[in-house]
Amino acid sequence: MCYFRVGLLNNIRTLFFATLAFLMAVSVSWIGMEKLSVLGMMERWISDVRIASLTPAEPQQPDIIIVSITEDTLRRFPYRSPIDRKFLAKLLQNLQDKQVKAVLLDMLLDQPTEPKKDEILKKVLDNYTPHLAISYVDSKNLLTSFQQEYLNGYLPKGSAGLANLGKDPFDNTVRKFFPGKITTNGEYIPSITANLAQQLGVKPPKETIELAWRGSPNNSDNDGPFRVFPAHMVSFLPADWFKDKIILIGSDLSLRDRHRTPFSVNARNQKGLAQFGMPGIYILAHSLSQILENRTPPTPTPIYNALILSVFALLGSILAWVHLKLWIRLSLIVISIPIFWLGGFYLFKSGGPLVPLILPTMGFLFSFTFSEIYRGWEERKKRAFLKQAFSRYLSPELVDLLVKDPDRLSRGAERRELTFLFTDIEGFTTVSEKSDPHELAPQMNIYLDGVCSTILKHGGMVVDLIGDAVFAMFNAPLDQKDHANRAIACSLEINSVTKEFQKTPEAIRLGFGRTRIGVNTGEALVGNFGAEDRFKYTPLGDAVNTGARIEGLNKYFGTQICASSRSIKSAQTSQHRPIGDIVLKGKKEPITIFEVIPDDMYNNKPYFESYLKAFKLLENNDIEKAQKELEALAKENPQDGCVSFHLKRIEDGQGGTLITMTDK
C-alpha cells in the first residue's frame, strides 16, 4: 500500500507539472503572438505567401464588372483630375440604359470643376435608377470644410459610403473588410461596399473580418477574378454584357490609388497587379464579392486557433514525456514541423482555411521545452536522490557510474571472481517478536548503518538487506585485485563495530545478539538480472549460496567469523585458525573452513599456538592428546566456541576434522 501511494503521488505530481508546462506553453505562445508585433507580422506574412501563391482557382465572378479609369481614358480630357464630370455622367447614363443592377462609384466628388458639367452629373446622380453607392470621406485631415460641405451636398441621399480600406497598422497591407464607422457628427456611415450590399438586400458584417480573396480562373483566356473594361470603351460594348450586373467604377492608374495586399509578395499574381499594389477598385470588388456570396473568411476564428494551439502544445508535451532518446525526439521535431507547415500550405491550396503556422509551432516547441526542462530538473533531482540514497548501500564508484552511465543498468552479466560477505544477528527472530517495532526500528537502522558503512569503507557493495541480514560483495562492478583481503578486513571491523553496538543500553535492553559473518570467494555471474521493468545488480552462482551457508556455520561452531579456504588463501592473512573440513548439506566435497579470529585472540600467541597444536592432533586422529589440549584451552577461555564444539564432538565419539553438516 505504501509503494502504491508513493507511485500514485509521483504520477499525480508528474501529471501536474506536465499540465503546468502545457498551460505555460499555450499562454506564452498566445500572449507572445498578441503582444509581440514581429510574431504577428511573421504569421500574417506566411499567410500572405499562401494567398499570393496558392489561392485556389475559381470561376470568374459572374455578377461584378470593374469599369476602370485608365491612362487611355484620361488622355481624352484636357485635365486628369478631377475626372471630367460630363464623361462620368455619360458613363453612368449609358450603364443605366444597359439596365445594370447597381453601380459603385469609387471617386471623390468633393470639389467643383466646370459648372455645366458638374450640373449634368448632379442631375444624373439625383435621378439614377440603379442602386448607387459613392465614395465618401469624413475627415478633417483629408478634406477642408469647404470640400466636406460640397461633398455632403453633392451626393444623393443614401448613396454615401466610406472609401476606407481595412489596412494592417503595422505594414499597411489590406487584409480585412472595413464595415464602416461613426463619423465626427455621431452618425454611423457604412463602407461603400457595405452600403451597396444593403441596397441589394444583403446584410453586411458589422465587424471587421478577414478578406476572402477570390482566385483567378485556370483558363488563361480570362484575365482575373473579375471582368474589367476600360471606361471609355463601355459605350461600344453590348448591353447584354452589363444587364443586371453590378458595376464598380474606379481608377486603374500606374501610381495612384494602389495598395499593398497579400498578393504583393508575388508580383506575378492577379495579372501582375501586385507589382505596384492593387488598385482600390479591385479591392472593393473582392470585398463586395465576399459579402454578396457570404464567403467565409480564410483565417480561422480565435476559438479554432486556440484549439489547434492546444493540440500542438499537447503533442509537444507528449513528445517530451515519451521514453525515447533525446536525439530521437529532436529528430522527430525537425521532421514534424516542416511536415505540418507543408500540410498547412496544401490545406489552403485545396480550399481549406489559412491555419496558423507559427502559433501552433510555438506552442509545440514551448511545451516540449518546458516539459523537457522539468524532466531535466526531475532527472537531476533523481540522480541526486540516487547518489544520496544508494550511496549508503552501494559503493560510491558504482553510484557515480550509474549516474554518469545509466546504460550500465541494462540487463546483462559477466563471469568473474568475487568475494561474498554475509552477516546475520544471532537470535534476532526472538528479539523482533518480543520488541516494540517503534523501539526496534531505529536501533536496526543504527545497526545496519554501521554494518553498511563499514562495507562501503572497504570498497564493497551492499547487494541486499533482508531483515537483519546483510549481503555484500567485493570486486564488482569495479575491479579490486585485493577483494578477498578487503572482505576479511571488513569482517573484522564489522565484528568490532557490532560489539560496540551490543554494549549500548538500547541494544542491551532489546537483547541484540552477536553478529555472525561468513566470507567466501569464488566465480559467479554478476550483472543486472530481473524483469524488463524491474531488475537489480546482483551476483548468481554456487559461490553465493556457499557464502550464505558458511555464515550459518557460526551458530554450530560458536564462532563469529567463518571464511572458506579460498578466501583465506586469496587474502594472504595469518589472522585465522582452521575449524575443519566441512561438507555442507547437499554437497559432496568438503571445504576447509577457517575462523577469522579477533585481534585479542590473535595477539595471544601461546593460546593461538596451543589451538593449532590441538587441531593438528585432531587431523592425525590422536583423540586423547587432542582432548587434553582442548580441555586446557577451555579452562583458559571458556567462551571459545570453537574449542567447545570440538570437545563436544570428542565426547560424542567423533574424531578427525571432517565434518558433515545435516542442516543448512
N, C-alpha and C positions, 0 to 999 in steps of 0.2 A: 504493500500500500504506500509506503514511504517513497519507493522508487517511482511508482505511478504518479504520485503527487508532484515529485520533482520534475518528471518528464512533462507532465501537464503544464506546470508553471513555466518551464522552458519553452514549450510550444506556444503558450499564450504570450510570453514575452517576445518571442520571435515574430509572432503574428502582429503584435502591437507595433514593433519597430518597422516591420515591413509595410504595414498600413501607414505609419507615420511617414516613411520615405516616399510612399506613393502620393500621399496628400501634399507633401512638401514639393514634390516634382510637379504636380498639377498646378499648385498655387504659384510657384516660381515661374513656370512656363507661361501661365495665363497673364500674370501681372507683368512679366517681362515683355510680353507681346503688346500689352496695353500701354505700358509706361515708357518703354524704350522705342523711340521712333524708328531707329535704324532697323530693328527687328520687323516692325510693321511694314516698313518700306521694302525690306527684302521679301517678305511674304507677298506683298502686292506686286512686286516686280516679277516674281516667279509666276504669279497668276497672269500677269500681262504677257509673259512669254508664251504661256499656253494659249491665251486668247489670240495672240497675233499669229501663232504658228499652227495651231490645232483646232481653231474654231470649226466645228463640223459644217460641211457644205449643206446648203438647203436651197429650195427653190426661191427665185426672186420674189420679193414681196409683191403680191398682186394688186393691192389697193392703194399703195402710196407711190406717187411720182414726184421726183425732185425737178423743179424748174430752176435752173441755175443762171445767175447773172455772171457771165464770163467776161474775159477781156475782149472777146469778139463782140459781145453785146455793148460794152462801154464805148467801143470805137465809133459807134453810130451817133454819139452825142458830143456836143461841144465841151461838156464838163463831166467829170467822173462822179463827183459826189456833191450833194445828194443825187441819186439817180433820177433821171428825167421823169417827172410826175405824170406827164401825158402818156409816156410809154407804159408806165405802170398801170395807168387807168385802162389803156387799150388791152394790155395783157390780162388784167382781171376781167374785163368785159368779154374778151374772147373766151376765157375759161368758163365764164358763166354761160355764154352761148353754147359751149360744148357740153353743158349740163354736168359740170363737176359737182361732187357732193360737198366738198369743203375745201377751204384754202387757208394755209398758214403762211402769213407774210412776215418773214424774218428780216424786217427793215425798220429802222427807227425813224419815224416821221415827226421829228422834234423841232423842225425849223422850216420857215417858209422858203420857197425857191421862186419860181416865176408865178405871179399871182394867178394868171389864167389857168396854167397847168395844175396849180395847187387846187383850184376850184373844181376843175374837171375830175381830179382824183377824189376829192372830198365827196362830190356828188355820187360817183360810182360806189364809194365805200358805204355811204349812207343808204343806198338803195340796193345793196348787194343781197342777192337771194341765197347763194350757198352759205353754209356755215363759214364764219370768218374769225380768225384769231390773228392779232397783230402784235408784234414785239412792243414791250412797254418797259420803261425804266423808272424806278422811283429812288433816286439817289442824288443828294446834294453834291456829292463828289464828282458825279458824271455829267450832270445837267445843271445849267443855270436856271434861275427861277423863271426866266422868260421861256426857255426851252421846255421846262416842265409844264408850264401853263399852256403853251402852244400844243404840246403832245396831248394833254388831257382834253383839250377842246377839239382836237382834230379827229381823234379815234371815235368810231361809232360805239355806242353804249354796249357793254358786254363783250367787246372784242379784245380788250387789253389782256395780255398775258406776259408775265415776266420772262425776259430772254436769258435769265441766268442759267448757267450750266453747273452740274454737280462736280466741282473740281476738288481734288485732294489738296488740302492746305500745305502739305509737305513738298510735293513735287509738281503741283499744278496740273495734274493729269485728270482728265474727265473719266470718272469711273461710275458715277452714280446718277440716278434720276433725281431731278430737282422738282419737288411738288409745288412750291410756292412759298410765300411768306407774308407776314403782316407788315404793311408799309408804314411810312412815317406818320400818316394820318390815322393809323389804327385800323385800316381796312385790310382784310385778307385778300390778296390777289394771287390766283394760281399761276403756275408757269404756263407758257404759251401752249405747250403740248397738253398739259392738264386741262386748260381752258377748252381747247378744240375737242378733246376726248369727252368732256362733259356735254358739249353741244351735240356730239354724236351719240349721246346716250350711254356712254361707258364711264363708269366711276373710276377715277384715277386714284392711285395710292395717296394717302395723306402724309406719309412719312418718306424719308429718303431711303431709297433701296438701290442695290447694285444694278447697273445696266446689263441687260441680257442682249449682247451684241448679236446681230444677225450675221450668218455666214454667207459667203458668196456661193453661187451655184457652181457645180463642177463643169457645166457646159461653158467652154471658153467663148462662145458667141455672146454670152451675157456678161456685161461689164462688171457688175457688182450686185449687192443685195437689193438695190433699188434701181428702177428705171430713171434715167436722167436725160433731160432735154434742155438745150440752151434756150433762154427766154426769148431770144429774137427769132427762134425757129417755130415757136408754138403755133403761130397763126397759119403756118404752112402744113401742119400735121393733121391727120384725120381726126375728126371729132370722136370717133369710136374709141380712139386710144385714151381719151380723157373722161368719157362719160362715166358718171358715178364714182370717179376716183377722188382721192384726197391729194391735193396739190400742195407741196411745200416750196415756197419761193424764197430764195436766198442767194447770197453771193458765193461764188466759187472762184476766188481770185488768188493769185500766187502768194501774196504776202499779207493778206487781210482776212480777219475772222477765221483764223486757223488755230486749232487747239490740239494739245498733246492728248493722246488716248492710248489705251493698251497696245493698239496697232503700231504705235510709234517705235516699238522695239524691233519691228520688222518692216523695213521700207518697201518691201515688195508686196505687202498685204493691201487689201482693199484698193486695188487698181492704182497702187503707188501713192495713195493719198497720205500715207504715214510719213513721207519724206519731209514735208514741211508742216505736218499736223493736219488734222481732219477739219474741213470746213464746218462751221457751226450748223448749217442746214442739214448736213449728213448726220450729225449727232442727234439733232432733233428728230430726224427720220427714224433712227434707231429707237429713240425714246418713245415716240408715238406708236411705233410698231409694237413695242413691248406692252404698252397699255392696251391697245386695241386687241391684241392677241392673247392678253393675260399670260405673257411669258414669265416663267419662274426665274427669279434672279439666279445667276450661276453659282454664287457663293452660298454655302450652307448657312443655316441660322446659328446664332450663338449656342443654342442647346445642342445642335448637331456637332459643332466644333468642340464643345465641352465633352461630348460623348466620345468622339474619336480621340481626343487628347487623353481621356481616362483609359480608353482601351490600350493605347500605345504605352502609357505610363505603366499600366498593369503588365503588359508584355515585357517592358524593361525590368520591372521588379521580379517577374518570374525568371527571366534570363539570369538575373543576378543571383538567384537562390538555387538554381538547378545545380546538381553535383557534377559539374564539368570543369575541366581545367580552364584557367583564366584565358589562355591564348585561344582556346576553342570558342569561348564565349565572345571574346573580342572579334574573332573571325566572323562569327555569326552576325555581330553588329555591322561589321564592314560590308557584309553581303546583304543583309536585310534592308538597310537604309536605302541603298540605290534601287533595290527591287521595289520598295514602297514608293519611291519617287517616280520610277518608271510607270508603276501602276497608276499613280495619280495623273500622269500625263496621258496614259492610254485611256483612263476612265473618261477624262474630259473629251478626248478625241472621239470617243464612242457615244458622246451625247450626255454623259453624266455631269455631275457638279464639279466645281472647282474646289476640290477638297483641300484644306490647308496642308502644307507640307512641312514648313518649318516648325509650326506649333506642335504637332504630334512628335516630330523628330526630337524637339527639345524635351518634351515630356518623357519620351523613351530613354534618352541619354541621361537626363537628370535622375529619373527613377532608378536606372541601372547604377549610376554613380553614387547616389545617396545610399542605396541598398548595399553597394559594394563597400562604401566607407564604413557602414555599420558592420558588415560582415568582417571587414578587416579589423575593426576595433574589437569585435567579438572574438576573432581568431587570436588577436594579440592577448586578449584577456584570458582566453582558454589556454594559450601557451604559458602565460604567467601562472595560471592556476595549476597547469600540468607540472610546471617546474617547482612550484611551491608545495603542491600536494604529494607528488610522486617522488620528489627528491628525498622524502623521508623513507621511501621503500625501494627506490631504485638508485643505482649508482649515479652520481652527478654526470659522469661521462655519458651514460645511456640516455639520461634525460636530455642532455644537450643534443645528442644525436637524433632523438625523436623530435625535438623542437626544430632542429635545422633540416632534418631529412625525414619527413613523415612517411616516405615510401618504405622506410625500414619496418613499418607496421604491416606491410603486405605479407600475406601468408607465404610460408616457406621455411626451410630448415637446413641445417648443416650438421655434419657429424664432427665432433671434436671432444678432446679430453677435458673433463670438468671435475671440479671437487665440490661435493654437496655437503651442506651442513643443516642438520635438523635439530630443533630444540623442543622440549616439552617440559611442563611443570608437573612434578611428582604430586599425585593426589589432587589434581585440580578439579576433577569431577565432583569430589566431595565438597571442596571449597565453594564451587559455583552453586551447588544445590543448597548449601546452608547459608550463603551470604545474601545480603540485600543487594539487588542489582545496582541500585543507585550508589551504593558504597563500593561495590566491587569494580564497576566500570572505570572510574577514574584511576584506581590503582592498577588495573590492567593496562590502561593507556600509558601510565608511567613505566610499567614493566616492559611493555612492548617497545616503547620509545627507546629505552635503554638498550635492549637487545638489537633493534634495527639500527640505531645509531652506531653501535659497535661494529655491526656487519658492514655498514657503509664506510666507516672509518678505515676498514681494512680492504676496501675496494670490492666488496661483494655486492650481489644483487639480491634483494629480498623478493623471492619468486611468489611467495604466498604466505598469508596469515590465516590459520584455521583455528579459531578459538584461541587457546593459549599457545598453540604450536606455531613455530616459525620455520619456514623452508627457504634456504638461501643457496646460492651457487656462486662459484668463482670461475674466472676465465671465460666469461660471456657477458655481454656481447663483444667486449674488447679483450684482446689477448693479454694474458698475465702468465708469464713463464713460471712465476713462483706461486701459482694459485694454491697448491697444497700447503705450502708454508704459511700463506695468508690465512687459510682456513683454520689451521692448527693454532696459530697465534690468536685468531679471532675467538676460537672456542675457549681458550684460556682466559681471555679478557671478559668474555660473556660470563664465565664462571665467577670471576671476581665481582663483576657488576651486579649479578643477580644475588650473590651472597650479601652484598651491601644492602640491596633492596630488602632481603629477608629480615634484616635487622631493624627495619623501620617499624614504628609502633603500629601503623596501619596494616602492614603485611603480617606482623605477629598476630594481631587481633583477628585477621581473616584466616590465618593458618596457611599461608603460602608455603609450599614445599620446595625442595631443591629443584634446580633446573638441570635436566638431563640432556646431554648433547651427543649427537652421532655425526661422524665425519667419514666420507667415502670418496674415493677418486676412481673414475672410470670413464669410458667413452659413452656418449649419448647423443641423440639428436636434439638440437636446440634451435628454436625459432618461433615463429608465430603460428599457433595452432588454434583451430576453432571453426565456428560457422562463418558465413560470409560477412555478417554484420556484428559479430562478437567473437573476438579472439584475443589471445594473450601470448606474451613472450615467455616460453617455458621449456624445460627440458623433458625428454621422454626416453625411457630405456630401463634396462635391468639395473644399471648402476644407481639410478634414482631410488628404485624400490629397495635395493640393498642398503643404501644410506639410511632410509627410514627404519629398516629392520635393525641396523646397528644401533641407532638411537634407542630402540626398545630394549636392547640387551642390558642397558644400565640398571633397569629395575631388577634383573636377575643377579647381576654381579655386585649390586650395591655401589656402583661407580657413578660418576657424573659425566665423564667424557670418554666415549669409546670411539676408536678410529680403526679403519682397515689397514692392513699391512701396506697396501699400495699407497695410501695417503702418507703413512709414516715414512716410507722409503722416499717418496717424492719430496716430502718436506725436509728430509735430512736433519731431523731433530732427534736429540737424545732424551728429551723430557717425556719419556713414556716407559711403560713396562708391559710385558705380554700378559694376556689373560688366558688365552687358549686358542686351539684350532676349532673354530665354531662352524658346525653345519647348520645353516639357517633352515627353518622349516620350508619344505618344498624344494630344497636344494640337495645336490648330491656331493658336491665338492666342498671341503672345509675352507674357511677363510681365517687367517690368523688375525685375531683382534687384540688391539693394544688399548691400554688405558693411558690417556694423556693426563699426566699427574700434575697437580698444582705445584707452585713454587716451594711451599713449605716441605712437601714430601721429597721433591727432587733435591732440595738443598740438604736434606738429612741423608748423607751418603751411606752411613752404616746401615740404616734401616732399608734404604733403597737396594743396597747390595745384598742384604740378607734375603730380601724378597726374590731377587734374581736367582740366588742360590737355591731357594726353596722351589722355584718354578723349574729350574734345571733338573732337580731331583724328581719332580713330577713327570717331566718329559722322559726321564730314564726309568720311570715306573718304580723308583725307590721310595715306596709309600711311607715307611716308618720314619726315615730320616726327613722326608719332606714334611711329615706331620709335626715332628718336633720343631723344625724351623718355623712352621706356620703358627704353631701354638705360642712360640716365643714372640713372634711379631704381633699376635693378637693381644698378648699381655701388654706389650708396649703401646699398641694403638688399637683399642677395642673398636674404634669407629671405622677401621679399614674394612670396607665391604667386600673387597676382592679377596682378602685373606679369609674372611668368614665364609665366603662362597666355596673356596677350595677345601676348607676344613669340613664343611657340611658334606661335600662330595665324598671325602675320605671316610667320614662316618657312615655314609650310605653304601660304602663298599666300592666306590668308583675310584679309578686311578688314571694316570696319564693326563694328557692335556686336550684330547679330542672330546669335544662336547657336542652332542646332537640336540638341537632345540626342538621341542614338541609344540611350542607356542610361538607366535609372531613376536 
